[in-house]
Amino acid sequence: MLSNFVIVLDPRNLPSADADLRYLVPDAIEEHSGGIVQDDGYTYGEDNCMHVFLKVSDRERGLAAVLEVLTQVRFKGSNLSGAVVGVREGTVGPYVVVHPSDLSGEMVPEVEA
């Protein structure tokens, strides 16, 4: 079954809240994952957080690739290691937080994809 990820980028936590992150982040993750993770669009929440959506053919390997990129790559001067990452199985239902670990198991708020 296909999994879906969302990365929540909060502009209040970014020194450079550049809109280009909507392309830079998924492109880097897709390349790093060898195509296991693919860009699936983006939107903005009511709180101005950017929600970057990804579709994933292998959840475990995909999640590892996402976390490696977020923790090891700086984008436009921003460290994204603290970005919230949520997972859902299939195409409907809530996203459940898997990163950071202190929020693990909570629902990602305001996500509509």
C-alpha positions, 0 to 999 in steps of 0.5 A, a space after each residue: 500500500 502506498 504511504 503518504 508523508 507530510 512535512 510541516 515547515 513553520 516559518 516562525 522556526 526558519 531563518 529564511 522562510 523561502 517559498 522555494 522550499 516547496 520545490 527544493 525539499 521534495 526534489 532533494 528527498 526524491 533524489 536521495 531516496 532513488 525515487 522511492 519518495 516523490 513530490 505530491 504537492 504542497 499547500 499552506 495551513 491557516 497558521 502559514 505553515 507550508 505542508 509539503 506532501 510526498 508519496 512513498 512506495 516503501 514507508 520504512 526506506 522512504 522515512 529514513 531518506 526523508 529524515 536523513 535529508 531533513 537532518 543533514 541538508 541545509 536549505 536556504 540557510 535553514 536547518 529543517 531537522 525539527 520539522 514535523 513529519 507525519 505519515 498516513 497509510 493510503 490516501 485518506 485519513 489523518 497524518 500521524 506524527 513520526 518526527 520529532 520523537 517528542 510529538 510521535 503519535 500525535 495528529 498533524 493539525 490542519 492538513 488537507 491534501 
